[in-house]
Amino acid sequence: MAVQSADLRQIKGKLTLWDMRLRATQSLIWLPRGMVGGLIVALILAVVSRFRPLLDRASLTVLGIALPLIGGAAALLAVWLWRRSALSNARRFDQIFGLRERISTALELSQGALPIESDLIARRQVAQAAQVAGRVKAGKHLPLRLDWRWWAGLLAAALALTLALVIPNPQDQVLAQQAAVKAAITESLTKLEQLKSQALKDPGLTAAEKAAAVQSLDKAIQTLKQPDVSQQEALAALNNTQQELKNLSQQSAAQKQQALEGLSGLFSDTAAKDFADALANGDMQAAGQALQNLDPNNLTPDQQKSLGQALQSAAGQLADSNPQLSQQLGQAGQALQNGDAGEAQKQLGQAGQSIQQQGQQAQSGQSGQNGQSGQSGQNGQNGQNSQGGGDPNIQQYSDQVGQQGQNVAGAGKGGANQPGQNGMAQAPQQGQGSNQQQGQQGQGAGGAGRGEGNGAAQGGQENGQMSTNNGPGDGGEKPWENIFTPQRVGGQGGPNVDIPGTPDPGVPTGVEGDFANNPSGQSNVPYNQVWSDYASSVNQALESGYIPLGMRDLIKNYFSNLDPNKK
């Protein structure tokens, strides 16, 4: 085409330079705008994080740096990557530079957008447009200026964000607790996976015990693997698993002891008669000691053979229920059959130790269950483990799961909870409660009142226990609302009420006659006078039954909030 000349190439080159100049000026305008947008987003997140546990200070600091940079980079990319056609640029610069549409007309002639009536006129028009374009001072019309308003806004947003980060945020502690709980749950999940692998390879467990232990561990693992599992859910899963393993341990110990007692007949006619008698009496300590004291060197060959056969028979009967002891007894019997008295004595000693250990665990299980109630807080520091023993091969898994439960319960609280120390107040001694209810004027309860969470009332006893010393006169002269308590009809020190007649067996109670009038009196008393009774009932309930670790704090905090002395 006639207009495709050097003048047209010059015009297109000028358009490119002008476009770059325009983008540079726009960059100085949009850069602070993009950065301000990023800072505003970061500031909004910082403000929201002060009301909700959304992001911690470190994360907000990173966002406060990253978001403005991202916003500025996005603005620059939008400016420089925005596609513009040459014709649209020509029309824009015609207006900016006041070129009276010379540049856009030249491009339209070259592209055939306008009909060409005369090639000469078209060439002259393009030449004139090129001359005008060459005289344009782009820097005069497109100066590189900074918009101080946006840069001032950027500075103000940065200062506001800095203040939001510097001023202490009450949600940081909540986030730290959540992070600690999450870390504890993750650690517990890893530990449970390890315990599962260990149980599958444990030679001291039978196939049935392995299956039951793995099934219990799998329940907790599946719960802890949930992405949004809460601390309470994790605690419940760990406590349930621990209790299932404890029950399995006690059941296994009872079965093993029963199986051992059934072996007494195998040894009654052998040199291990003392061992047989101890088994028959259920005395595992004496039975184990009898095996350890048995010296095969003092036996005749016939006695060794007879004892070896009995040991191998016993090993066969214990193969399914007690594989570890079965192996020890079987090796001892085999050694006696081979005439190796030294090896036989060694295996008998190990078997005796195993029997004593199993008997000790079973005995501690019974004594622990009988001694659950009435224990003081100091004697109960061992928590759930003090409730009883069982099969040591299984008990170790229960103890380790319990330790993980303590770690999860203590996460975010500055350490694991100590069952027994975090319990409620101890029940008062007999006669103490009534004396405390009468109270002494002006005296409050002593002690540290350490407690956790919201639960520690002022004036409580040591170790975070609730005080029962809340009788009349405690806490000043604050009036308390009367509550219904039918146990106190007639008030303290009222007359005893006797029912006439003799309680002879077989005499019907629905007889006619003269009876004493019903006692009169108010059954409503001030709340602070019965608080110690409530606290004592809670203490007894906590001490006498199995309560999961995660629930102890909740119960303690709930009843501590009901303390009349709590400010």
KADAMO-V351207 format. One record per helix or strand. SS is the DSSP state (~ for helix, > for strand). FROM is the first residue (numbers start at 1). TO is the last residue. If there is no record, write none. Layout:
SS FROM TO
SS FROM TO
This chain:
~ 6 48
~ 57 81
~ 86 97
~ 102 111
~ 119 135
~ 138 141
~ 148 166
~ 171 201
~ 207 224
~ 231 261
~ 264 267
~ 273 280
~ 284 293
~ 296 298
~ 301 318
~ 323 337
~ 341 370
~ 383 387
~ 392 410
~ 432 438
> 461 461
> 465 465
> 482 484
~ 486 488
> 524 526
~ 527 544
~ 549 560
